[in-house]
Amino acid sequence: QVQLAESGGGLVQAGGSLRLSCAASRITFSRYAMAWFRQAPGKEREFIAVISRSGGNTDYADSVKGRFTISRDNDKKTVYLQMSSLKPEDTAVYSCAARHTILTAPISRADRDYEHWGQGTQVTVSS
């Protein structure tokens, strides 16, 4: 059974930075596009960032573009989300997700396209 385990969340002041990690196991990691989503209390899950199998293509939500960077290390089976210039509105539970794709498949922002999900890690940004 595929497992995705997020880490790196916590409490940070506005303007600060955090790096989230998502370690995958029981998975041929290089065959999966990886994405980050977040969900704040009372709100729907929101796409944040996605990275292709090779890491060559990325996409970001407008709300985080220029502040967040997604990356991956296929040898370590880990995807990262570097978050900078954090704002209180970034407060949410952040989850990583995996989507098995062929090499030429376009990357997707749709959560329904992702088969595997982690439990999430809480990020709280204080003002």
Solvent accessible surface area in square Angstrom, and as a share of the most:
residue,aa,sasa,rsa
1,Q,176,0.78
2,V,33,0.19
3,Q,93,0.41
4,L,15,0.07
5,A,62,0.48
6,E,25,0.11
7,S,60,0.39
8,G,37,0.35
9,G,30,0.29
10,G,29,0.28
11,L,133,0.66
12,V,24,0.14
13,Q,138,0.62
14,A,50,0.39
15,G,58,0.56
16,G,21,0.20
17,S,59,0.38
18,L,35,0.18
19,R,133,0.49
20,L,0,0.00
21,S,25,0.16
22,C,0,0.00
23,A,50,0.39
24,A,9,0.07
25,S,45,0.29
26,R,160,0.59
27,I,14,0.07
28,T,69,0.40
29,F,3,0.01
30,S,49,0.32
31,R,127,0.46
32,Y,24,0.09
33,A,3,0.02
34,M,0,0.00
35,A,0,0.00
36,W,0,0.00
37,F,3,0.01
38,R,17,0.06
39,Q,86,0.38
40,A,23,0.18
41,P,119,0.75
42,G,93,0.90
43,K,138,0.58
44,E,152,0.68
45,R,105,0.38
46,E,65,0.29
47,F,21,0.09
48,I,0,0.00
49,A,0,0.00
50,V,0,0.00
51,I,5,0.03
52,S,15,0.10
53,R,49,0.18
54,S,83,0.54
55,G,27,0.26
56,G,65,0.63
57,N,95,0.48
58,T,60,0.35
59,D,38,0.20
60,Y,34,0.13
61,A,11,0.09
62,D,117,0.61
63,S,55,0.36
64,V,0,0.00
65,K,113,0.48
66,G,81,0.78
67,R,37,0.14
68,F,5,0.02
69,T,76,0.44
70,I,6,0.03
71,S,47,0.30
72,R,33,0.12
73,D,43,0.22
74,N,53,0.27
75,D,141,0.73
76,K,138,0.58
77,K,75,0.32
78,T,14,0.08
79,V,0,0.00
80,Y,32,0.12
81,L,0,0.00
82,Q,68,0.30
83,M,0,0.00
84,S,39,0.25
85,S,61,0.39
86,L,2,0.01
87,K,83,0.35
88,P,53,0.33
89,E,118,0.53
90,D,0,0.00
91,T,36,0.21
92,A,1,0.01
93,V,59,0.34
94,Y,0,0.00
95,S,16,0.11
96,C,0,0.00
97,A,0,0.00
98,A,0,0.00
99,R,48,0.18
100,H,94,0.42
101,T,13,0.07
102,I,121,0.62
103,L,127,0.63
104,T,119,0.69
105,A,29,0.22
106,P,108,0.68
107,I,46,0.23
108,S,16,0.10
109,R,110,0.40
110,A,24,0.19
111,D,47,0.25
112,R,205,0.75
113,D,47,0.24
114,Y,11,0.04
115,E,91,0.41
116,H,53,0.24
117,W,70,0.25
118,G,11,0.11
119,Q,172,0.77
120,G,22,0.21
121,T,20,0.12
122,Q,86,0.38
123,V,0,0.00
124,T,48,0.28
125,V,8,0.04
126,S,42,0.27
127,S,130,0.84
